[in-house]
Structures are given as C-alpha cells and as structure tokens.
Amino acid sequence: MHQIEIHYFWPLTQQIPLDLDFTPSETWILEWRKKQSQPINTIGSILVGGTGATTWLQPVTSSFVLRPSTKNVGKWEISDSMFVYRPTKPNALIRFMAKYLLGFKWHDEI
C-alpha cells in the first residue's frame, strides 16, 4: 500500500498580506451609526408663524398604525405606539393566547 502525497497550490498554503486600507469605509459606518442612534425628538421646536400670530410647535411622537379596511371592530396593541386594526373580532382563546404568549392587547372600537 502506498500513500499518495497531495500537493496544494500556493494560495492554500501561503497567506500574503494585501495592505488594504478600510479607514474611509470604517469612518463612514461610524458616522452612519451615530446618525441612526440619535432620537428623533431631539430636533427641537418648530417656529410656525404668519402675519399676525407666531406659535411654537413641539415635535410629536408618531405611532405606526395598520388599518386594512375602513370598517374595523377593534385593534391589537402591539406596543405603546403600534396598532393593527382588524375587521373581525378574534375569539376569546385567540385573545387570551395572544396576550399571554405575545403580549398583544385587544381593544374594542366603541
């Protein structure tokens, strides 16, 4: 019995340093992350004025709402600012399991 010797070609046996410079892309990523981490509410007040009256408006926190149809029976409260409206009311078991497992709260429309 004879063992065969396998000769690998050089890229698998030798690593050559390439001297690549990634500093421009790293600084861009750091600046982008810094912009993304700033909250929206730090913009400040907005001056709205006309010819006679001038008022200051404070920034308003927005909410995310999904409303597939105009006639809705109720809504799921996913978080404090996220709501999903439904045209049919889920049964008691679905509402209980959604609250127990996912933390969704059901609100009936009045």
N, C-alpha and C positions, 0 to 999 in steps of 0.2 A: 504494500500500500504506500502511495506517495502523496504527500500533502502539497497542494498547489498554492503557490505564493501569489497573492493578488497585489498588483502594483496600482496604487491610486494615482490619479493625475494630480498635479500640484495644487489646485485650489482647495482640495480637501485636506491636504497635509500642511499647507503653509498659509498663514494669515498675514496679509500685507496691510499695514495701516494706510488709510486713504487720505488722511489730513483734510477731512471735510469740516467746514465751518457752518454750524447751525445757529449762530447767535442772532441773526436777523429774525429767523422764524421763532426762536425762543422768546425774544423781546416782544414780538407781535402777540404771541399766545399769552404772555403775562399781562400786556395791556388789555387784551380782549377779556380775560378773566376778571380784571379789575373793573372794567366797564359793566360786565354782566353781574358782578356781585353788589353793585350799588343799587339800593332800593329805589323804586320809582318815586316814592313820596318825598324824597329829599330835594326835589326840583325847586320847591318854594311856592310862593304865592304868585298869582297872575293878576295883573292890573287890567281891569276892563273899564273903559271909560267912553263917554260920548261927549256931547257938547255941554251938558249940564251936570250930570252926576258921574262920579267915578267910584267904583267899588273894588274891593279886593276879594278874589275868589281863592279859596283854599283847594289844593288838589284833592280829588275824590278817589277813594279806593274803588276799584271796579270789581265786578263779580262775573263769573263765567256761567252762562245760562244756556241750556239746550232746550229748545221749545219746538218739537217737530210739527205740531199742529196748533190751530188756533183754539180748539176746544179741548181743555185739559181738566182732568178730575183732581189731580194732585201732583205733588212733586217729591222727588228724592232729594234730600240734602246730603250731598257727598261730603262737603266741608263747609266752613263758615261762608265761603264766597263761591261755591259751586253747586248749581241746582240742575236737575234733569226733570223736566215736566213729562207726565205720562197721560195718554188719553183714557186709559183704563186703570182701575184701582187693583193692585195685586191682592191676593187673598191673605188671610191672617198669618198663615205659615210662612209665606214668602217674606212678608214684612218683618216677622219675628226673626227669621234666619238672617235676613239682610242686616238687621240691627245688631244681632248677636255676633255674627261672623265678620261682617264688613264694616259695621259702624254707621250704616246709612240710616237716616231718619226719614220717615214718611210724613208728609204734611198734606192734609186735605185742603182743597180750594173751597173757599166759602162763597 
